Amino acid sequence: MDTGQNLIARLNIQQDQYLALKDAVTRQATHIRAMDVAGLTTDMAETRSLMRKVRDLEADLRPLRQSWHSLGLDREPSERRVVDELVDNIRETVEEIQAIKAENETLLKSRMGDLRKEMSGLQTQGKAALAYQGPKSTERAAPPAKFIDRVTE
């Protein structure tokens, strides 16, 4: 496979990985809104895995991109157009991912603030309820000691 076709094949794989990454990041918003920690954890693990794959593929692509630029003048215009379109699509997807991640961060901060308020309210309610309950059953005074006077004669 020549450099151009190899580059196009790898760019297609990279584009697919970025699209999968975008899906995982988009799903995170749903889990943040629902405060679904298990779902969020799963999506974050998937995101890390996809990021490693993207990073590894990027390292593989670096020499191809360098040779493409040095040999790009002798490539067919249709091949150059395909590479340019793929690169543009990947850049657009990366920008969308960054925007979604920023929205998720804002949403997560908001939800954490809401959760803190809710927890604070529950603590306040709990303290107030305890104040009206009086001593707990474990704290109740023991029955008075009974002394039996025995006459020992």
C-alpha positions as CSV (number, residue, x, y, z in Angstrom):
1,M,0.0,0.0,0.0
2,D,1.5,3.4,-0.9
3,T,1.9,6.3,1.5
4,G,-1.3,8.1,0.4
5,Q,-3.6,5.0,0.8
6,N,-1.9,4.1,4.1
7,L,-2.5,7.6,5.4
8,I,-6.1,7.6,4.2
9,A,-6.8,4.2,5.9
10,R,-5.3,5.4,9.2
11,L,-7.1,8.7,9.1
12,N,-10.4,6.8,8.6
13,I,-9.5,4.7,11.7
14,Q,-8.6,7.9,13.6
15,Q,-11.9,9.6,12.6
16,D,-13.9,6.5,13.8
17,Q,-12.1,6.6,17.1
18,Y,-12.8,10.3,17.6
19,L,-16.4,9.7,16.7
20,A,-16.6,7.0,19.3
21,L,-14.9,9.3,21.8
22,K,-17.5,12.0,21.0
23,D,-20.3,9.5,21.7
24,A,-18.8,8.5,25.0
25,V,-18.3,12.1,26.1
26,T,-21.9,13.0,25.0
27,R,-23.3,10.1,27.1
28,Q,-21.5,11.5,30.1
29,A,-23.9,14.4,30.2
30,T,-26.8,12.1,30.6
31,H,-25.1,10.3,33.5
32,I,-24.1,13.6,35.2
33,R,-27.7,14.8,35.0
34,A,-29.0,11.6,36.5
35,M,-26.1,11.5,39.0
36,D,-25.5,7.9,37.7
37,V,-22.0,7.3,39.1
38,A,-21.7,3.8,37.6
39,G,-22.6,5.0,34.1
40,L,-20.3,8.0,34.4
41,T,-17.4,5.7,35.6
42,T,-18.0,3.3,32.7
43,D,-18.0,6.2,30.1
44,M,-14.9,7.7,31.7
45,A,-13.0,4.4,31.4
46,E,-14.1,4.1,27.8
47,T,-13.0,7.7,27.1
48,R,-9.5,7.0,28.6
49,S,-9.2,3.8,26.5
50,L,-10.2,5.7,23.3
51,M,-7.8,8.5,24.1
52,R,-4.9,6.0,24.4
53,K,-5.9,4.5,21.1
54,V,-6.0,8.0,19.5
55,R,-2.6,8.8,21.0
56,D,-1.1,5.6,19.7
57,L,-2.5,6.1,16.2
58,E,-1.3,9.7,16.2
59,A,2.2,8.4,16.9
60,D,1.8,5.9,14.0
61,L,0.5,8.7,11.7
62,R,3.3,11.2,12.4
63,P,5.9,9.6,10.0
64,L,3.2,9.2,7.3
65,R,2.1,12.8,7.6
66,Q,5.7,14.0,7.3
67,S,6.3,11.9,4.2
68,W,2.9,13.0,2.8
69,H,3.9,16.7,3.1
70,S,7.3,16.1,1.5
71,L,5.7,13.9,-1.3
72,G,2.4,15.7,-1.5
73,L,3.2,17.5,-4.7
74,D,3.2,14.3,-6.7
75,R,-0.1,13.0,-5.2
76,E,-3.3,12.8,-7.2
77,P,-5.6,15.7,-6.5
78,S,-8.4,13.4,-5.5
79,E,-6.2,11.7,-3.0
80,R,-5.1,15.0,-1.6
81,R,-8.7,16.1,-1.4
82,V,-9.7,13.0,0.6
83,V,-6.8,13.5,3.1
84,D,-7.7,17.2,3.5
85,E,-11.4,16.4,4.1
86,L,-10.6,13.7,6.6
87,V,-8.2,16.0,8.5
88,D,-10.9,18.8,8.5
89,N,-13.5,16.3,9.7
90,I,-11.2,15.1,12.5
91,R,-10.4,18.7,13.6
92,E,-14.1,19.5,13.7
93,T,-14.9,16.4,15.7
94,V,-12.0,17.3,18.2
95,E,-13.5,20.8,18.6
96,E,-17.0,19.3,19.2
97,I,-15.5,16.9,21.8
98,Q,-13.8,19.8,23.6
99,A,-17.0,21.8,23.6
100,I,-19.0,18.9,25.0
101,K,-16.3,18.2,27.7
102,A,-16.5,21.9,28.7
103,E,-20.3,21.7,29.0
104,N,-20.0,18.4,31.0
105,E,-17.5,20.1,33.4
106,T,-19.9,23.0,33.9
107,L,-22.8,20.6,34.4
108,L,-20.9,18.4,36.8
109,K,-19.9,21.5,38.9
110,S,-23.5,22.6,39.0
111,R,-24.8,19.1,40.0
112,M,-22.1,18.8,42.7
113,G,-23.2,22.2,44.0
114,D,-26.8,20.9,44.0
115,L,-25.7,17.7,45.7
116,R,-23.8,19.7,48.4
117,K,-26.9,21.8,49.1
118,E,-29.1,18.7,49.3
119,M,-26.7,16.9,51.7
120,S,-26.4,20.1,53.8
121,G,-30.2,20.2,54.0
122,L,-30.4,16.6,55.0
123,Q,-27.8,17.1,57.7
124,T,-29.8,20.1,59.0
125,Q,-33.0,18.2,59.0
126,G,-31.4,15.2,60.7
127,K,-30.0,17.4,63.5
128,A,-33.4,19.1,64.0
129,A,-35.1,15.7,64.1
130,L,-32.7,14.4,66.7
131,A,-33.2,17.5,68.9
132,Y,-36.9,16.7,69.1
133,Q,-36.5,13.0,69.7
134,G,-34.9,13.2,73.1
135,P,-32.4,10.6,74.3
136,K,-31.9,7.5,72.2
137,S,-32.9,4.2,73.5
138,T,-29.2,3.3,74.1
139,E,-28.8,6.5,76.1
140,R,-31.8,6.0,78.3
141,A,-31.1,5.9,82.0
142,A,-30.8,2.4,83.4
143,P,-33.6,1.4,85.8
144,P,-32.9,2.5,89.3
145,A,-31.0,0.0,91.3
146,K,-33.0,-2.1,93.7
147,F,-31.5,-2.7,97.1
148,I,-33.0,-5.4,99.0
149,D,-32.5,-5.2,102.7
150,R,-32.0,-8.5,104.1
151,V,-31.7,-9.1,107.6
152,T,-29.2,-11.6,108.4
153,E,-29.6,-13.0,111.7
